[in-house]
């Protein structure tokens, strides 16, 4: 049974992982994200964010402002450029692109993630045979494990499969975002993962990055 401190940590990961993961994974006009964007424009929504530090609150407010001051066509266009293409993505959101020597999808690091999930009894069904190591998907997986009160699995997922490459990914993602919403999203994710990292009970794996 998780301690009170662990339960609080897991609750924070569950909330933030669900929100950030969905925003990184789904299109902004999708059925999944559209209601979430409405919530993000509500007054005072940041008061519900698990971490009330200055940076998190600032970038949460920037998310709201970008939605209020922008239009959906521009947001869709930014999502297309950052996550779909057809041009080369400036910051590919899949872990093996950063961790595999050949910088390919379905690389060795993704296969290691898949093996880890199988060992944990995690059934993870992706659409259209998509790689399992999409940044947004991994955040939602962390949230799901937190909801299941599995602190050790959360720590292993973070230390072995997310944090070794997420800082580099987010740095380039923010630099290339060229849209206030995705810039703020990247910054909020970076500060949130720093909080997740601070509470880890195991060290983050040292892995070589190839991008």
Buried (B, 14 or more C-beta within 10 A) or exposed (E): EBEEEBBEBBBBBBBBBBBBBBBBBBBBEEEEBEEBBEEBEEEEBBEEBBBEEEBBBBBBBBBBBBBEEBEEEBBEEBBEBBBEEEEEBEBBBBBBBBBBEEBBBBBEBBBBBBEBBEEBEBEEEEEEEBBBBBBBBBBBBBBBBBBEBBBEBBBBBBBBBBBBBBBBBBEBBBEBBEBBBBBBBBBBBBBBBBBBBEBBEEEBEEBEEBE
